[in-house]
Amino acid sequence: AAALKYWKDSPLVLGLLAPAMRGAALSLALELAEDDPNVALEFFRRTPELLTVLPASDLRAWAEACAELARVEYVLGIEFVRQVPAVAQALPLELVRPWIRLGMKLVTQNSLGKTDYVGTLEFFRTSPAIFNDIEYRPVRAGVIDVGSVVADRSPQLAIDFLAEAPALLRRLPSDDWRRRVMRYAPLVAERDAEAAVNYM
């Protein structure tokens, strides 16, 4: 099935790529296909859009992050690939794995004892816009750190915190205050997750 979709989609995808990038994109897709053809196809489809927000030299590292997650949790890996252009616009490469780890902490068990991915899928889909709404980029790492600590205690509280984070940070009087608050908030969260959210 993936092969048929590739033959159908590849002319359009290649047409959107600069001629100099076509060979590299195809080579990367072939490497990804050795692990999982569907991950390879989804990443290949999104390569033109991805190259509008990051340099070509970073493409492989983002592909590796996608493949790593798909090997651990296939459902989440595929969704991450679909959202990767938006994530790349909101976060630098060095924050991607901490961001993924935070998302993984939002996986829960439903009332039937089965794995529930809804919180993580929603996080993958909505958090890029949340992080883009945080204008002072240096504190985005702190938001991930706080969310991760809070998620260890309560996934739902972490989701609520992330939704409120841009507004909470805007209430602070300056970027210097935002930086100070986010420096200490993870330490507060380790002691009391709810107090950390209130602290902000």
Buried (B, 14 or more C-beta within 10 A) or exposed (E): EBEEBBEEEBEEBBEBBEEEBBEBBBEBBEBBBEEBBBBBBBBBBBBBBBBEBBEBEBBBEBBEBBBBBBEEBEBBBBBBBBBBBBBBBBBEEEBBEBBBEBBBBBBBEEEEEEEBBEBBBBBBEBBBEBBBEBEBEEBBBBBBBBBBBBBEBBBEBBBEBBEEBBEBBEEBEEBEEBBEBBEEBBEBBBEEBEEBBEBB
